[in-house]
Each structure stands twice: as structure tokens, then as C-alpha cells.
């Protein structure tokens, strides 16, 4: 039985992942690093320590990480200066959850400050029962801890939660927590492994809503 929904934020609720990706690639070009887009697709949705660790593992300990991060943040600040848009279908999805009386939480790799900054202007913060951000757990995605923390705060068995994710690490985090997981791809395309791991791959939240209207499809 489905008793709760847990959302990732970036790439699922708000349209930030394309901005992160493009800023990442611009910073790479600025420094002449030639970081491939596939690297970003693998780490999208992850906190900085996971991203930087991946870059160092693949490009060496002498990679100028501080300069790269500064450049990435400069490009990102310009692209986000006017705020960020909601992903299509967010409000309709939350309205449906209200109708179904399903509690919901966010499990994000971003910090609370980022959640407040991005969701606050859209008046969405109060529409979630709990928000689990980077300060609330010690092991980031792909660890199951973010989703286990969300389930604990909701008071629901993880097996009775549906997780909505757009990233590979996020899918791994949610599924290893024991949640039914739907991937809603954004900058990272669905792979065969994702199709094997998830109960469904949905093109957007409207397709997820269609699943929720017939809960039997989640069995």
C-alpha cells in the first residue's frame, strides 16, 4: 500500500539541473578542463563532496578544484539571478496528493538555504510535511540515508513510500532505502540499469500523476 511520496528537489520540483549542467560545462571550458557532459550526468543530484570526489578520482588530485568551483558558482549565479522555474506539473501533482490525502516530503542533496530560496518564492514550502536537506543526514546520496530519514520523519515504512528521482545517485539512494522508485529523467537519460531498478520511468510529473490515480499500477 502506498502511504507517502518523497520528492527529490532539483530536476524534479524545480528546473535547476539544466542550469547546473550548463554552468558546470562553462566552468570546464573556462579552465580548459574538457570535462564531459557524461560526467555531470553521473553526478547530478549529488552534493559537492561527491561531485568533487568523482572529478579527482577521474582527473587527478592536482585538478584545480577550488578555481573550478568558483567559476561554476559564478556562471550559476548569473543563470539563477532571475530565480528558477518550477518543473511542469508540480502544483497539479501537489493538488492531487491533497485530494488523495497522501503525506509528502522532500529528500534533497541541497541545503535548507537553497530549498528556501528556490521553493519559497513559489509558496510551496508549506505544502510538504517534511523537508530533509543536506544538514539532516551524514551520508549523502547514493547512500539510502536521505530517504530513510524522510521515511522516519513521515512515520511510514520505506516500502510504503514512492520516491521520485531524476538522477542515477538519487535512484540508487531511494531504491536502496527500500522505496518504490520512479525516475523522471531530466539532464541524465534513463539507462537500462535505471529501468531495471525503478518501477517506472515517467516523462514528467503528469505521467506520475496518472500512475497515482490508479494506485494498483504501483504493485
N, C-alpha and C positions, 0 to 999 in steps of 0.2 A: 504493500500500500504506500502510495506517495503521500508524504505528510509535510514536506517543506521543499523550498527551492533555494539553492545557493548560487549566486551570480559572481563570476569574475567581473571586474570593472572595465579595465582598459581593453578596448576591442569588442566588448560585449554590450556594455551600457553606454560608453562614450567613444567617440570616433577619434581616439588618440594614437592608435598603433601606427597608422599611416604617417602621422607627424613624427613619431619616434623613429620610424624606419627611415624616412627621408632625411631627418636631421642626422641620424647615425651615418648614412651614406655620404652626406655633405661633409661631415667632420672627417670621415675617412679620406675623402678626396682632398680636403684642405691639407691634411698631413701627409698625403701621398702613401697611405697605408694599403689601399686596394683591398679593403675588407669586403668580402662578397655579401650580397643580399641574403644568400642562403644561411650565413652565419647569424644574421639578425633574425631570420625566420625561426631558427632553432632556439634562440634565447629570448624571443619576445615574450612578454608577460612575466619576466623574471626580475628580481631585484638586482641592484648594481653589483653586489658581490658575486652573484652567479655570472652575470654578463662579463665582468672584468676577469674573473677566473677562467672563463672559456676563451677569451681573447688571449690571455697569457699562455694558456695551455697550447694554443694553436699557433701563436705568433711570437712566442718567446718572452722571457722575463724582462728583456730590455725594451719591450714595447712602451712608448711614452704615454702611459695610461692617463696621467693627470692632464697632460695637454690635450689628449683626445677627448677626455670627459668635458673639459672646459669648452672645447669647440662644439661638442654635441649639445651642451646646455645652451650655448649662445644661439645656435641655429634653432633649438627648440623654443627658446624664449620668444624669438621673432615669430615663429609659426603659431604659437599659442597666445600671442598678445591680445587677440580679439576674443579669447575664450574658445571652448571646444563644443562641438555639436553632439547631441545625443545620437546614438545609433537608431536606425529606423525601427519603429515598433515598440520602443521601451515603455512609453506611457500606456499604450494599449495592453501590453503584457502585464503591467502592474495592475491595471484596472481588472484584468481577467483574474489575477491572483486574489484581488479583493473579493470578486464575485465567488470564487471557489473557496474563499476563507483559508488560503494557504499561507502560512508564515514564510518569510523570506529573509535572507541575509546576503551580505557581500563578503567574499573572501578574496582579497586583493594583495598583490605584492607592493602596491603603493602605500605610502604613509597616510595617516589620518589627515594631515595638512593638505595633501593632494586630493584626497577624497572630498574634503570640504570645499576646496577651491573649484573643483570641476563639477560636482553634483549640486553644491549649494545654490548657484545661480538658476538651476533648473527646478528648484524646490522639490528635490527628490529624497533628501536625507531622511525625512520623517516617514517615508514610505517603506523603509526597511526596518525590520525588528532588531537587527544587529549588524554592525559593520566590523569585520575583522580585517585589520590592516597590519602593515609590517611590524609595528611595535607590539603586536599582540601574540607573537609566537617567536620561537627561537630558531626554527628550521624552516627556510623558505621553500616554495615550490621549486623542484618537483617533490619535495617531502609531502606526505599527507597531512602534516600538522595544521596548515591553514584551514583545510576543510574539516579536519577533526575538531578544531577549535570552534568553527562555525556550528557544527552539529551539536557540540556540547552546549553552546550558548542558546541554541534553539530548543534544546531539550528533546532532540529527536535522534533516533538511531541513524547513523550514516547510511545504512542500507535503505532507509525510507526517505532519503533526500535525492533530489535531482540536481546535478551540478551543470552549469552552463559555462563552457570554456571556449576560447578561441586559439589557445597556444598549446604546443606539444607538452611543455612542462606543466601547464595547468591541467591538461587532460590526465597526465600521469599522476599529479597530485590528487585530483579528485577521485580517480578510479582506484588508486592505491588506498584511499581512505574508505573505500567500500561503497561509494556513491554511484548511483546510476548517472552516467555522464553523457551529455550531448555536446558535440563540438559544433560551434558556429564559426567557421573559418573566416579570418579577416586577412591579415597580411601573410599568414602561413597556410598553405593549402593542405587539405586533408590528405594524409598518406594511407597506405594500406594498413599500417600499424594502428593509426587512429581509427580506421573503420573497424578493425578487429576489437579495439578497446572500448569504443563508445557504443551505446545502444542506438544512436542515430547521428547522422551528420545533417545539419539543417542549414539552409542558405541564409536564414535570418530569424529574428525573433518571432515574426509572423508564422513561420513554419513550426517553431517550438510551440507557439500558442495553439496551433492546430493539433499538435500531439496532446497537449494538456486537456483539450476539450474532449478527447477520447482517451481517458487515462488507461484503458485496457491495453493500448499500444505500448505502454511502458513496461509491461510484464516480461 
